[in-house]
Amino acid sequence: MEAEIISVRENPLLERRKVKVKLEHEGEETPSEEDVISRVAAENDLETEEMEVLSIYTGYGSNISEATLNIFQEFEYSEDLEKDPAEEQGEEVEVTAEYEEIVSGTITDAKNALNEMDNPDYEAALQAEKDNKNRATLIDWLESQ
């Protein structure tokens, strides 16, 4: 398994870093939290006790996962990793209260509400879902739209 840090968000108030890691695990199952922690710690000279896995997401049939971790220890990384990929592309997704409301219910209700809209903004719905419940099933569906 290979682990590559793709973004870091500093949170000085809580003395932690929110880190997103791309995991390539060809021919293997989705890595466990312990596997992710040990790999990231080994590659970045970190203490495993100073890390916490928030989520591990693997798309259906994929050998690539994305994990989100909190790291409560200082470590060196490229400043380029602090930039949000959406900012780099000049795309800023505006999440309105309407989309937050749509994704606040069940997955079925969210799909029905979006299908009833004339021109739904799937990117805004996707961002609202990631910011709130972060359900893999709905995220997969939104990405396929």
Secondary structure, DSSP 8 states (H G I E B T S, - for coil): -EEEEEEEEEEGGGTEEEEEEEEE-TTS----HHHHHHHHHHHHT--GGGEEEEEEEE-TT-SEEEEEEEE-S-----GGGGS-HHHHTT------HHHHHHHHS-HHHHHHHHHHSSS--HHHHHHHHHHTT--HHHHHHHHH-
